[in-house]
Amino acid sequence: MNEEKDARLLSRAAAELESARAEFASLDGSASASRAERAAYRLQAAQEAWDALHATELAA
């Protein structure tokens, strides 16, 4: 059951990272500074979450 939970967490983290990357990539020159900042923060947080989960998986 623990492996199933880990797989769900990894799947969610991967989906969030993919979504954050797409949002960041979709920004154009007309995007407000606050929107760009939020997108960059979301991308950074998603990447950090992915890295942390992936590191935990490798350590196990």
N, C-alpha and C positions, 0 to 999 in steps of 0.2 A: 504494500500500500504506500509506503514511503517513496518508492521509485515512481509510482503513479503521480503522487503529489509533486515530486521534483520535475517530472516531465511536463505537468501542467504549468508549473512556474516558469520553466524554460520556454514553453510555447507562448505564454503570455508576454514574457520579456522580449522574445523575438518579434512578436506581433507589434508590441509597443515601439520597439526600436525601428522596425520597418515603417510604421506609421509616422514616427517622428522624423525619420529621414525624408520621407515623401513630403511632409509638411515643410520642412526646411528647404528642400530642393524646389518647392513650388513658389517660394518667395521671389518676388521680382522687385524692380527698382521703385515701384509705387507702394510697396509695403511700408507700413508705419514702423518707426523705430521700436516702439513697444511690442508690436507683433513679432518683429524679427528677434527681439530679445527673448520673448517668451518661447519662440520656436527653438532658438539656440539653447536655452535653458532646458527645455523638454528633451531635446536631442542629447544633451550632455547627461542628464539624469537617466535617460533610457540606456545610453551606452554604459554608464557606470553600473546600473542594475544588471545589465547583461554580463558585463565583465565579472562582477561579483558572483553571480550565479554560475557562470562558466568556470571560474576559479574554484568554487566550492565543489563543482562536479568533478573537476580534474583531481582535486585533493582526496576525494572519496575513494 
